[in-house]
Amino acid sequence: MAHEDRIKVTMTDGVADVRLVRADKMNALDFAMFDALTATCDKLKTEKGLRAVVLSGEGRAFCAGLDTSRFETMKEGKGSGRLHSLIDRTRGVVNDPQYAVWGWRELPVPVIAAIHGVALGGGFQLALGADMRFVTPDAKMSILEIKWGLVPDMAGTPILARLVRDDILRDLTFTGRIFSGNEAYEYGLATRICDDPYKAALEAAREIAGKSPDAIRAAKRLLNNLGGDPAPALMAESVEQQKLMGQPNQTEAVRANIEKRAPRFADV
């Protein structure tokens, strides 16, 4: 499969082992990683004999979120670099960045994310794209976008709304605070707490692979339809994010973080 400098995929007995392999950058999301994620989803959608997927990260982390080099362009008020319009629906009900997360929901088989180290910002939203999340007790997670003067816009909000109590979701979104794997389980964001999430996820995926593939795919279709139409929430993410990007307070958030000082925001 292409993009092997970012993602490697091996298939064994119907289980796709999908590993983010940008370990030197804690699997941070640069443009190449986004391309690899979307290409991998597209490829797996047509993979004959696919029964289940395990999504994990090599090295010290699952995914550290957006590559901070992308914020250097925001520091100068230049938006996000390559990205132009977030409003355009390029992949059904989502845009390209959202598809890097939502694409796992659209796979016809169950996806299990194995999370260790950190899953921050976009990396946390990537984990939300999975059907289940197996997490170490000490993993560090965050809805981190507020740190950069932004909102979560990678398809995380409609998924979070189904998982988390409303006030907890607001707490995590407004503060951007880091929470542990144990806390994630208490909030409803982690499916299982495991000392070795990768091993446990593979075991669960193999168990799923031993069930009727027709019934498993039918079950995922049924479960995906329980939450109603996600399109309005997905569009709202993009509209709000596009209004924020490159505006004075957003670029000030980036400058302050990069320069390690308190931000000086204009009143609104």
Secondary structure as UniProt FT lines:
FT   TURN            4..6
FT   STRAND          7..12
FT   TURN            13..14
FT   STRAND          15..20
FT   HELIX           23..25
FT   TURN            26..27
FT   HELIX           31..45
FT   TURN            48..49
FT   STRAND          52..57
FT   TURN            59..60
FT   HELIX           69..75
FT   TURN            76..77
FT   TURN            79..82
FT   TURN            92..93
FT   HELIX           96..106
FT   STRAND          111..115
FT   STRAND          118..120
FT   HELIX           122..128
FT   STRAND          132..135
FT   TURN            137..138
FT   STRAND          140..142
FT   HELIX           144..148
FT   HELIX           156..163
FT   HELIX           166..175
FT   STRAND          179..180
FT   HELIX           181..187
FT   STRAND          192..193
FT   HELIX           197..209
FT   HELIX           213..224
FT   TURN            225..227
FT   HELIX           231..244
FT   TURN            245..246
FT   HELIX           248..259
//
